[in-house]
Amino acid sequence: MGNRAQPPRRFNTGENMPTEPTNDADVSVTRLHPSFLFDMSARGFAQISVAEPGRLAFLSGQVAGAPEGEHMPPDLASQAHVVAAQLKKVLTELGASASDVVMVRLYVVNATTERFQQALAPLRDTFSGGKPSISTIGVQALFAPDYQLEVEMVVRVP
């Protein structure tokens, strides 16, 4: 039997599953938008992201704390800008781009629609054009009392 590679599975991308067009022939993540689910594409995200065979990087939850212990911004919007900048650096380190981001999980303390919007604004710039799948989760607290935002990410490593 052995460990022979299986051919990639094909997904129903017909009328019920529109896909996002891509200009990059090398991109191996397909974005699907089933007609029976809310269309997230106008908001910069996809309902389903399918990564072709390859390596995946699972990024631990990132917060606005710096490795050197620098002061953390006190407000959610500022923390979101710090986290977005960190995520861009991670993509560069992996040799990846926004198109390679498969999944994002966003945790916001004391979540409201307004607080989610504050957190999402800088992240939309980070993932511009990529449209990863996303989950937004409201939480009571994170690891430390000053943290208002934590972001996890799954990236297909090119």
CNS distance restraints for C-alpha pairs under 8 A (distance, minus, plus):
assign (resid   8 and name CA) (resid  52 and name CA) 6.90 0.50 0.50
assign (resid   8 and name CA) (resid  53 and name CA) 7.08 0.50 0.50
assign (resid  12 and name CA) (resid  16 and name CA) 7.84 0.50 0.50
assign (resid  12 and name CA) (resid  17 and name CA) 6.43 0.50 0.50
assign (resid  13 and name CA) (resid  17 and name CA) 4.63 0.50 0.50
assign (resid  13 and name CA) (resid  18 and name CA) 5.90 0.50 0.50
assign (resid  13 and name CA) (resid  19 and name CA) 6.60 0.50 0.50
assign (resid  13 and name CA) (resid  32 and name CA) 7.44 0.50 0.50
assign (resid  14 and name CA) (resid  18 and name CA) 6.57 0.50 0.50
assign (resid  16 and name CA) (resid  34 and name CA) 5.48 0.50 0.50
assign (resid  16 and name CA) (resid  35 and name CA) 5.38 0.50 0.50
assign (resid  16 and name CA) (resid  36 and name CA) 7.83 0.50 0.50
assign (resid  17 and name CA) (resid  32 and name CA) 5.83 0.50 0.50
assign (resid  17 and name CA) (resid  33 and name CA) 5.42 0.50 0.50
assign (resid  17 and name CA) (resid  34 and name CA) 4.32 0.50 0.50
assign (resid  17 and name CA) (resid  35 and name CA) 6.43 0.50 0.50
assign (resid  18 and name CA) (resid  32 and name CA) 5.84 0.50 0.50
assign (resid  18 and name CA) (resid  33 and name CA) 5.32 0.50 0.50
assign (resid  18 and name CA) (resid  34 and name CA) 6.45 0.50 0.50
assign (resid  18 and name CA) (resid  35 and name CA) 7.77 0.50 0.50
assign (resid  19 and name CA) (resid  30 and name CA) 6.86 0.50 0.50
assign (resid  19 and name CA) (resid  31 and name CA) 5.36 0.50 0.50
assign (resid  19 and name CA) (resid  32 and name CA) 4.66 0.50 0.50
assign (resid  19 and name CA) (resid  33 and name CA) 6.19 0.50 0.50
assign (resid  20 and name CA) (resid  30 and name CA) 7.12 0.50 0.50
assign (resid  20 and name CA) (resid  31 and name CA) 5.41 0.50 0.50
assign (resid  20 and name CA) (resid  32 and name CA) 6.78 0.50 0.50
assign (resid  22 and name CA) (resid  27 and name CA) 7.68 0.50 0.50
assign (resid  27 and name CA) (resid  99 and name CA) 6.79 0.50 0.50
assign (resid  27 and name CA) (resid 100 and name CA) 7.07 0.50 0.50
assign (resid  28 and name CA) (resid  51 and name CA) 5.92 0.50 0.50
assign (resid  28 and name CA) (resid  52 and name CA) 5.24 0.50 0.50
assign (resid  28 and name CA) (resid 100 and name CA) 7.43 0.50 0.50
assign (resid  28 and name CA) (resid 156 and name CA) 7.99 0.50 0.50
assign (resid  29 and name CA) (resid  49 and name CA) 6.34 0.50 0.50
assign (resid  29 and name CA) (resid  50 and name CA) 5.37 0.50 0.50
assign (resid  29 and name CA) (resid  51 and name CA) 4.43 0.50 0.50
assign (resid  29 and name CA) (resid  52 and name CA) 6.15 0.50 0.50
assign (resid  29 and name CA) (resid  99 and name CA) 7.18 0.50 0.50
assign (resid  29 and name CA) (resid 100 and name CA) 6.41 0.50 0.50
assign (resid  29 and name CA) (resid 102 and name CA) 7.05 0.50 0.50
assign (resid  29 and name CA) (resid 156 and name CA) 7.72 0.50 0.50
assign (resid  30 and name CA) (resid  49 and name CA) 5.65 0.50 0.50
assign (resid  30 and name CA) (resid  50 and name CA) 5.10 0.50 0.50
assign (resid  30 and name CA) (resid  51 and name CA) 6.60 0.50 0.50
assign (resid  31 and name CA) (resid  46 and name CA) 6.00 0.50 0.50
assign (resid  31 and name CA) (resid  47 and name CA) 7.59 0.50 0.50
assign (resid  31 and name CA) (resid  48 and name CA) 5.81 0.50 0.50
assign (resid  31 and name CA) (resid  49 and name CA) 4.69 0.50 0.50
assign (resid  31 and name CA) (resid  50 and name CA) 6.52 0.50 0.50
assign (resid  31 and name CA) (resid 131 and name CA) 7.47 0.50 0.50
assign (resid  31 and name CA) (resid 132 and name CA) 7.56 0.50 0.50
assign (resid  32 and name CA) (resid  46 and name CA) 6.54 0.50 0.50
assign (resid  32 and name CA) (resid  47 and name CA) 6.43 0.50 0.50
assign (resid  32 and name CA) (resid  48 and name CA) 5.05 0.50 0.50
assign (resid  32 and name CA) (resid  49 and name CA) 6.29 0.50 0.50
assign (resid  32 and name CA) (resid  50 and name CA) 7.84 0.50 0.50
assign (resid  33 and name CA) (resid  37 and name CA) 7.20 0.50 0.50
assign (resid  33 and name CA) (resid  39 and name CA) 6.33 0.50 0.50
assign (resid  33 and name CA) (resid  40 and name CA) 7.77 0.50 0.50
assign (resid  33 and name CA) (resid  41 and name CA) 7.72 0.50 0.50
assign (resid  33 and name CA) (resid  46 and name CA) 6.43 0.50 0.50
assign (resid  33 and name CA) (resid  47 and name CA) 5.78 0.50 0.50
assign (resid  33 and name CA) (resid  48 and name CA) 6.66 0.50 0.50
assign (resid  34 and name CA) (resid  39 and name CA) 7.86 0.50 0.50
assign (resid  34 and name CA) (resid  47 and name CA) 7.66 0.50 0.50
assign (resid  35 and name CA) (resid  39 and name CA) 7.56 0.50 0.50
assign (resid  37 and name CA) (resid  47 and name CA) 7.48 0.50 0.50
assign (resid  38 and name CA) (resid  47 and name CA) 7.83 0.50 0.50
assign (resid  39 and name CA) (resid  46 and name CA) 7.56 0.50 0.50
assign (resid  39 and name CA) (resid  47 and name CA) 7.36 0.50 0.50
assign (resid  40 and name CA) (resid  44 and name CA) 6.59 0.50 0.50
assign (resid  40 and name CA) (resid  45 and name CA) 5.23 0.50 0.50
assign (resid  40 and name CA) (resid  46 and name CA) 5.41 0.50 0.50
assign (resid  40 and name CA) (resid  47 and name CA) 6.44 0.50 0.50
assign (resid  41 and name CA) (resid  45 and name CA) 5.10 0.50 0.50
assign (resid  41 and name CA) (resid  46 and name CA) 5.57 0.50 0.50
assign (resid  41 and name CA) (resid 131 and name CA) 6.91 0.50 0.50
assign (resid  44 and name CA) (resid 124 and name CA) 6.48 0.50 0.50
assign (resid  44 and name CA) (resid 127 and name CA) 7.76 0.50 0.50
assign (resid  44 and name CA) (resid 128 and name CA) 6.97 0.50 0.50
assign (resid  44 and name CA) (resid 129 and name CA) 7.26 0.50 0.50
assign (resid  44 and name CA) (resid 130 and name CA) 7.70 0.50 0.50
assign (resid  44 and name CA) (resid 131 and name CA) 5.02 0.50 0.50
assign (resid  44 and name CA) (resid 132 and name CA) 7.82 0.50 0.50
assign (resid  45 and name CA) (resid 130 and name CA) 7.68 0.50 0.50
assign (resid  45 and name CA) (resid 131 and name CA) 3.95 0.50 0.50
assign (resid  45 and name CA) (resid 132 and name CA) 5.14 0.50 0.50
assign (resid  45 and name CA) (resid 133 and name CA) 5.63 0.50 0.50
assign (resid  45 and name CA) (resid 134 and name CA) 6.61 0.50 0.50
assign (resid  46 and name CA) (resid 131 and name CA) 5.44 0.50 0.50
assign (resid  46 and name CA) (resid 132 and name CA) 5.49 0.50 0.50
assign (resid  46 and name CA) (resid 133 and name CA) 4.68 0.50 0.50
assign (resid  46 and name CA) (resid 134 and name CA) 7.25 0.50 0.50
assign (resid  47 and name CA) (resid 133 and name CA) 5.38 0.50 0.50
assign (resid  47 and name CA) (resid 134 and name CA) 7.46 0.50 0.50
assign (resid  48 and name CA) (resid 132 and name CA) 7.91 0.50 0.50
assign (resid  48 and name CA) (resid 133 and name CA) 5.72 0.50 0.50
assign (resid  49 and name CA) (resid 102 and name CA) 5.64 0.50 0.50
assign (resid  49 and name CA) (resid 103 and name CA) 7.32 0.50 0.50
assign (resid  49 and name CA) (resid 132 and name CA) 6.41 0.50 0.50
assign (resid  49 and name CA) (resid 133 and name CA) 5.86 0.50 0.50
assign (resid  50 and name CA) (resid 102 and name CA) 7.30 0.50 0.50
assign (resid  51 and name CA) (resid 102 and name CA) 6.86 0.50 0.50
assign (resid  51 and name CA) (resid 156 and name CA) 6.66 0.50 0.50
assign (resid  54 and name CA) (resid 156 and name CA) 7.02 0.50 0.50
assign (resid  54 and name CA) (resid 157 and name CA) 7.09 0.50 0.50
assign (resid  54 and name CA) (resid 158 and name CA) 7.58 0.50 0.50
assign (resid  55 and name CA) (resid 156 and name CA) 5.96 0.50 0.50
assign (resid  55 and name CA) (resid 157 and name CA) 5.40 0.50 0.50
assign (resid  55 and name CA) (resid 158 and name CA) 7.60 0.50 0.50
assign (resid  56 and name CA) (resid 154 and name CA) 6.74 0.50 0.50
assign (resid  56 and name CA) (resid 155 and name CA) 5.56 0.50 0.50
assign (resid  56 and name CA) (resid 156 and name CA) 4.50 0.50 0.50
assign (resid  56 and name CA) (resid 157 and name CA) 5.60 0.50 0.50
assign (resid  57 and name CA) (resid 154 and name CA) 5.63 0.50 0.50
assign (resid  57 and name CA) (resid 155 and name CA) 5.05 0.50 0.50
assign (resid  57 and name CA) (resid 156 and name CA) 6.27 0.50 0.50
assign (resid  57 and name CA) (resid 157 and name CA) 6.48 0.50 0.50
assign (resid  58 and name CA) (resid 152 and name CA) 7.70 0.50 0.50
assign (resid  58 and name CA) (resid 153 and name CA) 6.10 0.50 0.50
assign (resid  58 and name CA) (resid 154 and name CA) 4.61 0.50 0.50
assign (resid  58 and name CA) (resid 155 and name CA) 6.58 0.50 0.50
assign (resid  59 and name CA) (resid 152 and name CA) 5.65 0.50 0.50
assign (resid  59 and name CA) (resid 153 and name CA) 5.05 0.50 0.50
assign (resid  59 and name CA) (resid 154 and name CA) 6.06 0.50 0.50
assign (resid  59 and name CA) (resid 155 and name CA) 7.87 0.50 0.50
assign (resid  60 and name CA) (resid 151 and name CA) 7.87 0.50 0.50
assign (resid  60 and name CA) (resid 152 and name CA) 5.50 0.50 0.50
assign (resid  60 and name CA) (resid 153 and name CA) 7.21 0.50 0.50
assign (resid  61 and name CA) (resid 150 and name CA) 5.47 0.50 0.50
assign (resid  61 and name CA) (resid 151 and name CA) 4.93 0.50 0.50
assign (resid  61 and name CA) (resid 152 and name CA) 4.35 0.50 0.50
assign (resid  61 and name CA) (resid 153 and name CA) 7.59 0.50 0.50
assign (resid  62 and name CA) (resid  83 and name CA) 6.47 0.50 0.50
assign (resid  62 and name CA) (resid  86 and name CA) 7.91 0.50 0.50
assign (resid  62 and name CA) (resid 150 and name CA) 5.24 0.50 0.50
assign (resid  62 and name CA) (resid 151 and name CA) 5.09 0.50 0.50
assign (resid  62 and name CA) (resid 152 and name CA) 6.33 0.50 0.50
assign (resid  63 and name CA) (resid  79 and name CA) 7.49 0.50 0.50
assign (resid  63 and name CA) (resid  83 and name CA) 5.92 0.50 0.50
assign (resid  63 and name CA) (resid 147 and name CA) 6.77 0.50 0.50
assign (resid  63 and name CA) (resid 149 and name CA) 6.13 0.50 0.50
assign (resid  63 and name CA) (resid 150 and name CA) 4.89 0.50 0.50
assign (resid  63 and name CA) (resid 151 and name CA) 6.85 0.50 0.50
assign (resid  64 and name CA) (resid  72 and name CA) 6.15 0.50 0.50
assign (resid  64 and name CA) (resid  73 and name CA) 7.40 0.50 0.50
assign (resid  64 and name CA) (resid  79 and name CA) 5.17 0.50 0.50
assign (resid  64 and name CA) (resid  80 and name CA) 7.29 0.50 0.50
assign (resid  64 and name CA) (resid  82 and name CA) 5.45 0.50 0.50
assign (resid  64 and name CA) (resid  83 and name CA) 5.35 0.50 0.50
assign (resid  64 and name CA) (resid 147 and name CA) 7.27 0.50 0.50
assign (resid  64 and name CA) (resid 149 and name CA) 7.65 0.50 0.50
assign (resid  64 and name CA) (resid 150 and name CA) 8.00 0.50 0.50
assign (resid  65 and name CA) (resid  69 and name CA) 6.76 0.50 0.50
assign (resid  65 and name CA) (resid  70 and name CA) 7.15 0.50 0.50
assign (resid  65 and name CA) (resid  71 and name CA) 7.51 0.50 0.50
assign (resid  65 and name CA) (resid  72 and name CA) 5.62 0.50 0.50
assign (resid  66 and name CA) (resid  70 and name CA) 5.66 0.50 0.50
assign (resid  66 and name CA) (resid  71 and name CA) 7.81 0.50 0.50
assign (resid  66 and name CA) (resid  72 and name CA) 7.51 0.50 0.50
assign (resid  72 and name CA) (resid  79 and name CA) 7.37 0.50 0.50
assign (resid  72 and name CA) (resid 146 and name CA) 7.77 0.50 0.50
assign (resid  73 and name CA) (resid  78 and name CA) 5.81 0.50 0.50
assign (resid  73 and name CA) (resid  79 and name CA) 5.69 0.50 0.50
assign (resid  74 and name CA) (resid  78 and name CA) 7.39 0.50 0.50
assign (resid  74 and name CA) (resid  79 and name CA) 7.40 0.50 0.50
assign (resid  74 and name CA) (resid 146 and name CA) 7.16 0.50 0.50
assign (resid  75 and name CA) (resid  79 and name CA) 6.30 0.50 0.50
assign (resid  75 and name CA) (resid 148 and name CA) 7.66 0.50 0.50
assign (resid  76 and name CA) (resid  80 and name CA) 6.08 0.50 0.50
assign (resid  76 and name CA) (resid 115 and name CA) 7.44 0.50 0.50
assign (resid  76 and name CA) (resid 118 and name CA) 6.89 0.50 0.50
assign (resid  76 and name CA) (resid 119 and name CA) 6.63 0.50 0.50
assign (resid  76 and name CA) (resid 148 and name CA) 5.81 0.50 0.50
assign (resid  76 and name CA) (resid 149 and name CA) 6.82 0.50 0.50
assign (resid  77 and name CA) (resid  81 and name CA) 6.49 0.50 0.50
assign (resid  77 and name CA) (resid 118 and name CA) 5.23 0.50 0.50
assign (resid  77 and name CA) (resid 119 and name CA) 5.83 0.50 0.50
assign (resid  78 and name CA) (resid  82 and name CA) 6.49 0.50 0.50
assign (resid  79 and name CA) (resid  83 and name CA) 6.23 0.50 0.50
assign (resid  79 and name CA) (resid 148 and name CA) 7.42 0.50 0.50
assign (resid  79 and name CA) (resid 149 and name CA) 6.95 0.50 0.50
assign (resid  80 and name CA) (resid  84 and name CA) 6.01 0.50 0.50
assign (resid  80 and name CA) (resid 118 and name CA) 7.55 0.50 0.50
assign (resid  80 and name CA) (resid 119 and name CA) 5.17 0.50 0.50
assign (resid  80 and name CA) (resid 120 and name CA) 7.61 0.50 0.50
assign (resid  80 and name CA) (resid 122 and name CA) 6.35 0.50 0.50
assign (resid  80 and name CA) (resid 123 and name CA) 7.33 0.50 0.50
assign (resid  80 and name CA) (resid 149 and name CA) 6.91 0.50 0.50
assign (resid  81 and name CA) (resid  85 and name CA) 6.23 0.50 0.50
assign (resid  81 and name CA) (resid 122 and name CA) 5.59 0.50 0.50
assign (resid  81 and name CA) (resid 123 and name CA) 7.71 0.50 0.50
assign (resid  82 and name CA) (resid  86 and name CA) 6.32 0.50 0.50
assign (resid  83 and name CA) (resid  87 and name CA) 6.19 0.50 0.50
assign (resid  83 and name CA) (resid 150 and name CA) 7.96 0.50 0.50
assign (resid  83 and name CA) (resid 151 and name CA) 7.55 0.50 0.50
assign (resid  84 and name CA) (resid  88 and name CA) 6.32 0.50 0.50
assign (resid  84 and name CA) (resid 122 and name CA) 6.08 0.50 0.50
assign (resid  84 and name CA) (resid 123 and name CA) 5.46 0.50 0.50
assign (resid  84 and name CA) (resid 126 and name CA) 6.06 0.50 0.50
assign (resid  85 and name CA) (resid  89 and name CA) 6.44 0.50 0.50
assign (resid  85 and name CA) (resid 126 and name CA) 7.65 0.50 0.50
assign (resid  86 and name CA) (resid  90 and name CA) 6.29 0.50 0.50
assign (resid  87 and name CA) (resid  91 and name CA) 6.29 0.50 0.50
assign (resid  87 and name CA) (resid 126 and name CA) 7.40 0.50 0.50
assign (resid  88 and name CA) (resid  92 and name CA) 6.35 0.50 0.50
assign (resid  88 and name CA) (resid 126 and name CA) 6.23 0.50 0.50
assign (resid  89 and name CA) (resid  93 and name CA) 6.10 0.50 0.50
assign (resid  90 and name CA) (resid  94 and name CA) 6.21 0.50 0.50
assign (resid  91 and name CA) (resid  95 and name CA) 6.14 0.50 0.50
assign (resid  91 and name CA) (resid  96 and name CA) 4.88 0.50 0.50
assign (resid  91 and name CA) (resid  97 and name CA) 5.77 0.50 0.50
assign (resid  91 and name CA) (resid  98 and name CA) 7.51 0.50 0.50
assign (resid  92 and name CA) (resid  96 and name CA) 5.90 0.50 0.50
assign (resid  92 and name CA) (resid  97 and name CA) 7.12 0.50 0.50
assign (resid  94 and name CA) (resid 157 and name CA) 6.47 0.50 0.50
assign (resid  95 and name CA) (resid 157 and name CA) 7.21 0.50 0.50
assign (resid  95 and name CA) (resid 158 and name CA) 6.90 0.50 0.50
assign (resid  96 and name CA) (resid 100 and name CA) 5.96 0.50 0.50
assign (resid  96 and name CA) (resid 155 and name CA) 7.73 0.50 0.50
assign (resid  96 and name CA) (resid 156 and name CA) 7.62 0.50 0.50
assign (resid  96 and name CA) (resid 157 and name CA) 6.12 0.50 0.50
assign (resid  96 and name CA) (resid 158 and name CA) 6.20 0.50 0.50
assign (resid  97 and name CA) (resid 101 and name CA) 7.19 0.50 0.50
assign (resid  97 and name CA) (resid 130 and name CA) 7.91 0.50 0.50
assign (resid  98 and name CA) (resid 126 and name CA) 6.92 0.50 0.50
assign (resid  98 and name CA) (resid 127 and name CA) 4.77 0.50 0.50
assign (resid  98 and name CA) (resid 128 and name CA) 6.56 0.50 0.50
assign (resid  98 and name CA) (resid 129 and name CA) 6.74 0.50 0.50
assign (resid  98 and name CA) (resid 130 and name CA) 4.62 0.50 0.50
assign (resid  98 and name CA) (resid 131 and name CA) 7.75 0.50 0.50
assign (resid  99 and name CA) (resid 127 and name CA) 7.56 0.50 0.50
assign (resid  99 and name CA) (resid 129 and name CA) 6.74 0.50 0.50
assign (resid  99 and name CA) (resid 130 and name CA) 3.99 0.50 0.50
assign (resid  99 and name CA) (resid 131 and name CA) 7.27 0.50 0.50
assign (resid  99 and name CA) (resid 132 and name CA) 7.69 0.50 0.50
assign (resid 100 and name CA) (resid 130 and name CA) 7.06 0.50 0.50
assign (resid 100 and name CA) (resid 155 and name CA) 5.58 0.50 0.50
assign (resid 100 and name CA) (resid 156 and name CA) 5.13 0.50 0.50
assign (resid 100 and name CA) (resid 157 and name CA) 6.97 0.50 0.50
assign (resid 100 and name CA) (resid 158 and name CA) 7.50 0.50 0.50
assign (resid 101 and name CA) (resid 127 and name CA) 7.65 0.50 0.50
assign (resid 101 and name CA) (resid 130 and name CA) 6.79 0.50 0.50
assign (resid 101 and name CA) (resid 131 and name CA) 7.95 0.50 0.50
assign (resid 101 and name CA) (resid 132 and name CA) 5.63 0.50 0.50
assign (resid 101 and name CA) (resid 153 and name CA) 7.19 0.50 0.50
assign (resid 101 and name CA) (resid 154 and name CA) 6.07 0.50 0.50
assign (resid 101 and name CA) (resid 155 and name CA) 4.35 0.50 0.50
assign (resid 101 and name CA) (resid 156 and name CA) 6.27 0.50 0.50
assign (resid 102 and name CA) (resid 132 and name CA) 5.05 0.50 0.50
assign (resid 102 and name CA) (resid 133 and name CA) 6.19 0.50 0.50
assign (resid 102 and name CA) (resid 153 and name CA) 7.60 0.50 0.50
assign (resid 102 and name CA) (resid 154 and name CA) 5.47 0.50 0.50
assign (resid 102 and name CA) (resid 155 and name CA) 5.38 0.50 0.50
assign (resid 102 and name CA) (resid 156 and name CA) 6.60 0.50 0.50
assign (resid 103 and name CA) (resid 132 and name CA) 5.38 0.50 0.50
assign (resid 103 and name CA) (resid 133 and name CA) 4.75 0.50 0.50
assign (resid 103 and name CA) (resid 134 and name CA) 5.68 0.50 0.50
assign (resid 103 and name CA) (resid 153 and name CA) 5.63 0.50 0.50
assign (resid 103 and name CA) (resid 154 and name CA) 5.01 0.50 0.50
assign (resid 103 and name CA) (resid 155 and name CA) 7.15 0.50 0.50
assign (resid 104 and name CA) (resid 132 and name CA) 6.75 0.50 0.50
assign (resid 104 and name CA) (resid 133 and name CA) 6.25 0.50 0.50
assign (resid 104 and name CA) (resid 134 and name CA) 4.70 0.50 0.50
assign (resid 104 and name CA) (resid 135 and name CA) 6.44 0.50 0.50
assign (resid 104 and name CA) (resid 151 and name CA) 6.93 0.50 0.50
assign (resid 104 and name CA) (resid 152 and name CA) 5.66 0.50 0.50
assign (resid 104 and name CA) (resid 153 and name CA) 4.53 0.50 0.50
assign (resid 104 and name CA) (resid 154 and name CA) 6.52 0.50 0.50
assign (resid 105 and name CA) (resid 134 and name CA) 5.72 0.50 0.50
assign (resid 105 and name CA) (resid 135 and name CA) 4.85 0.50 0.50
assign (resid 105 and name CA) (resid 136 and name CA) 6.05 0.50 0.50
assign (resid 105 and name CA) (resid 137 and name CA) 7.39 0.50 0.50
assign (resid 105 and name CA) (resid 151 and name CA) 5.61 0.50 0.50
assign (resid 105 and name CA) (resid 152 and name CA) 5.02 0.50 0.50
assign (resid 105 and name CA) (resid 153 and name CA) 6.42 0.50 0.50
assign (resid 106 and name CA) (resid 134 and name CA) 7.51 0.50 0.50
assign (resid 106 and name CA) (resid 135 and name CA) 6.18 0.50 0.50
assign (resid 106 and name CA) (resid 136 and name CA) 4.82 0.50 0.50
assign (resid 106 and name CA) (resid 137 and name CA) 5.96 0.50 0.50
assign (resid 106 and name CA) (resid 149 and name CA) 7.30 0.50 0.50
assign (resid 106 and name CA) (resid 150 and name CA) 6.08 0.50 0.50
assign (resid 106 and name CA) (resid 151 and name CA) 4.72 0.50 0.50
assign (resid 106 and name CA) (resid 152 and name CA) 6.68 0.50 0.50
assign (resid 107 and name CA) (resid 136 and name CA) 6.18 0.50 0.50
assign (resid 107 and name CA) (resid 137 and name CA) 4.79 0.50 0.50
assign (resid 107 and name CA) (resid 138 and name CA) 5.72 0.50 0.50
assign (resid 107 and name CA) (resid 139 and name CA) 6.40 0.50 0.50
assign (resid 107 and name CA) (resid 149 and name CA) 5.66 0.50 0.50
assign (resid 107 and name CA) (resid 150 and name CA) 5.13 0.50 0.50
assign (resid 107 and name CA) (resid 151 and name CA) 6.25 0.50 0.50
assign (resid 108 and name CA) (resid 115 and name CA) 7.42 0.50 0.50
assign (resid 108 and name CA) (resid 116 and name CA) 6.86 0.50 0.50
assign (resid 108 and name CA) (resid 119 and name CA) 7.77 0.50 0.50
assign (resid 108 and name CA) (resid 136 and name CA) 7.75 0.50 0.50
assign (resid 108 and name CA) (resid 137 and name CA) 6.37 0.50 0.50
assign (resid 108 and name CA) (resid 138 and name CA) 5.03 0.50 0.50
assign (resid 108 and name CA) (resid 139 and name CA) 5.91 0.50 0.50
assign (resid 108 and name CA) (resid 148 and name CA) 5.85 0.50 0.50
assign (resid 108 and name CA) (resid 149 and name CA) 4.80 0.50 0.50
assign (resid 108 and name CA) (resid 150 and name CA) 6.80 0.50 0.50
assign (resid 109 and name CA) (resid 138 and name CA) 5.93 0.50 0.50
assign (resid 109 and name CA) (resid 139 and name CA) 4.90 0.50 0.50
assign (resid 109 and name CA) (resid 140 and name CA) 5.43 0.50 0.50
assign (resid 109 and name CA) (resid 141 and name CA) 5.56 0.50 0.50
assign (resid 109 and name CA) (resid 142 and name CA) 7.15 0.50 0.50
assign (resid 109 and name CA) (resid 147 and name CA) 7.93 0.50 0.50
assign (resid 109 and name CA) (resid 148 and name CA) 5.09 0.50 0.50
assign (resid 109 and name CA) (resid 149 and name CA) 6.47 0.50 0.50
assign (resid 110 and name CA) (resid 138 and name CA) 6.41 0.50 0.50
assign (resid 110 and name CA) (resid 139 and name CA) 6.24 0.50 0.50
assign (resid 110 and name CA) (resid 140 and name CA) 5.83 0.50 0.50
assign (resid 110 and name CA) (resid 141 and name CA) 7.75 0.50 0.50
assign (resid 111 and name CA) (resid 115 and name CA) 5.83 0.50 0.50
assign (resid 111 and name CA) (resid 116 and name CA) 6.50 0.50 0.50
assign (resid 111 and name CA) (resid 137 and name CA) 7.79 0.50 0.50
assign (resid 111 and name CA) (resid 138 and name CA) 4.77 0.50 0.50
assign (resid 111 and name CA) (resid 139 and name CA) 6.85 0.50 0.50
assign (resid 112 and name CA) (resid 116 and name CA) 6.22 0.50 0.50
assign (resid 112 and name CA) (resid 138 and name CA) 7.82 0.50 0.50
assign (resid 113 and name CA) (resid 117 and name CA) 6.25 0.50 0.50
assign (resid 114 and name CA) (resid 118 and name CA) 6.34 0.50 0.50
assign (resid 115 and name CA) (resid 119 and name CA) 6.34 0.50 0.50
assign (resid 116 and name CA) (resid 120 and name CA) 6.00 0.50 0.50
assign (resid 116 and name CA) (resid 136 and name CA) 7.62 0.50 0.50
assign (resid 117 and name CA) (resid 121 and name CA) 6.10 0.50 0.50
assign (resid 118 and name CA) (resid 122 and name CA) 7.95 0.50 0.50
assign (resid 119 and name CA) (resid 123 and name CA) 7.05 0.50 0.50
assign (resid 119 and name CA) (resid 149 and name CA) 7.49 0.50 0.50
assign (resid 120 and name CA) (resid 124 and name CA) 6.04 0.50 0.50
assign (resid 121 and name CA) (resid 125 and name CA) 7.08 0.50 0.50
assign (resid 122 and name CA) (resid 126 and name CA) 6.60 0.50 0.50
assign (resid 123 and name CA) (resid 127 and name CA) 6.25 0.50 0.50
assign (resid 124 and name CA) (resid 128 and name CA) 5.62 0.50 0.50
assign (resid 127 and name CA) (resid 131 and name CA) 6.40 0.50 0.50
assign (resid 127 and name CA) (resid 132 and name CA) 7.35 0.50 0.50
assign (resid 141 and name CA) (resid 145 and name CA) 6.92 0.50 0.50
assign (resid 141 and name CA) (resid 147 and name CA) 7.88 0.50 0.50
assign (resid 141 and name CA) (resid 148 and name CA) 7.66 0.50 0.50
assign (resid 142 and name CA) (resid 147 and name CA) 6.13 0.50 0.50
assign (resid 142 and name CA) (resid 148 and name CA) 7.14 0.50 0.50
assign (resid 142 and name CA) (resid 149 and name CA) 7.77 0.50 0.50
assign (resid 142 and name CA) (resid 150 and name CA) 7.71 0.50 0.50
assign (resid 143 and name CA) (resid 147 and name CA) 7.18 0.50 0.50
